[in-house]
Structures are given as C-alpha cells and as structure tokens.
C-alpha cells in the first residue's frame, strides 16, 4: 500500500543556556520565520498530513505550531534523539496514515532521508533547519524504499 511520509526538521533554535534542558530550547526569531516559510510551502504543495508525530522538544512543537498550527499532533518522545532505524520502526507503526508527518531532529532525520532515498545511511547531505523531505513509500520504511517527491529548505 502506497503512503506518504513528510519529515520536517525543527527550525533554528536559540542556543542552550547554562543548565538548560535541551528539550526546553525555543525557536529563535529566524527559526519562527523559517517555520512559517515551511508551512507556506507545505500549504502551497497541498502536503497537509493525515497524522502528525512531533518530538516533545519545545523547538519542534513551536516549529509545528508556526508551520501548520495545532493539527492534533501526537507528542512522541521516541523521536527525540532517535536513530534512523528507530524512526523507521516508528513510521512503520502507522501504516494506516496515508500521509504521515514527523517533526524532529538531526542526525536521525538526515540519516533516514539518505537511507530511504538511496539505501545507504552514509549518503546524507544534511537536513537543514526547517528542511522538508517528502517521500512516497510502497510499504515499510526500508532502505531504498522511498521515492523522494520533494526536498525543500528555507
């Protein structure tokens, strides 16, 4: 069964303050603008998701809010610091979502993009802040199993 996957990396965040939990880092003003631009791109390409899984980090939640507003997202703690393999397993837990959006972080996202597109996790070129990778999957999220529909960065 064909389905779509959209990966949205969080936009630029403020630097961590001494003693600040990494989960509590907020978007910078630049990040807010990037998130809004990502949302405009998704809207212009009619790429609104059926389901959204978002890391619980403040910067990912703010990215989603500025990009798409509150869309009934599911806060998914497993996205934070996930490897590409862990992200693929999480994606495969949602086969009923015709278009799944994950909002999360590098290095897991950039490695997953390379893995899905080329079958090689070492082929990544980077996933910039507020970058979007949009895939069509024919079944499970497996190496080389994604057809890249679009890649966008602000």
C-alpha positions, -999 to 999 in steps of 0.1 A, spaced: 0 0 0 14 34 -10 16 61 16 35 93 21 60 104 47 70 140 53 99 148 76 101 183 89 133 192 109 128 218 136 137 254 126 167 273 141 166 273 179 182 295 205 215 283 220 211 264 252 216 285 284 239 271 311 220 243 329 190 244 305 175 211 295 179 206 257 142 198 255 134 234 266 153 252 238 129 276 220 130 288 184 150 319 175 133 347 156 150 333 125 135 299 133 100 314 136 104 328 101 117 295 88 89 275 103 63 299 88 80 295 54 79 257 57 42 259 65 36 281 35 55 256 13 35 226 26 2 245 21 12 256 -15 20 220 -23 -12 206 -7 10 185 16 -11 186 47 -7 155 68 -33 130 79 -14 124 111 14 143 129 40 128 153 61 155 170 91 153 193 83 167 227 111 193 224 99 228 226 116 238 194 98 210 174 64 219 189 70 256 181 81 247 145 49 228 140 27 255 156 42 282 133 41 259 102 7 244 105 -9 255 137 -22 229 161 -33 200 140 -40 173 166 -4 162 168 8 133 189 38 141 211 61 112 205 91 111 229 108 84 208 116 110 181 139 129 203 175 116 198 162 87 176 184 69 151 173 64 115 164 28 124 143 38 154 125 64 132 118 38 105 103 15 131 81 43 145 69 51 109 60 15 104 38 16 135 15 40 115 7 21 82 -29 34 83 -19 71 79 -19 79 42 3 109 48 24 109 80 44 140 92 72 136 116 87 168 132 121 161 147 158 164 147 192 156 132 212 134 130 183 109 128 164 128 101 192 134 77 204 98 80 168 85 75 165 107 43 196 91 29 186 56 39 151 58 23 163 76 -8 195 57 -16 196 26 7 228 39 22 228 57 56 262 73 49 250 92 18 233 120 37 240 156 26 222 172 55 188 182 66 188 219 72 168 236 100 131 237 88 140 214 59 113 192 45 118 158 29 86 143 13 86 106 3 63 81 -12 66 47 5 55 15 -10 51 -5 22 76 -4 51 102 23 57 131 3 45 165 11 30 160 24 -6 122 20 -1 113 57 -5 108 77 -36 117 113 -29 88 135 -41 103 168 -29 130 183 -8 128 219 4 148 242 26 142 278 36 
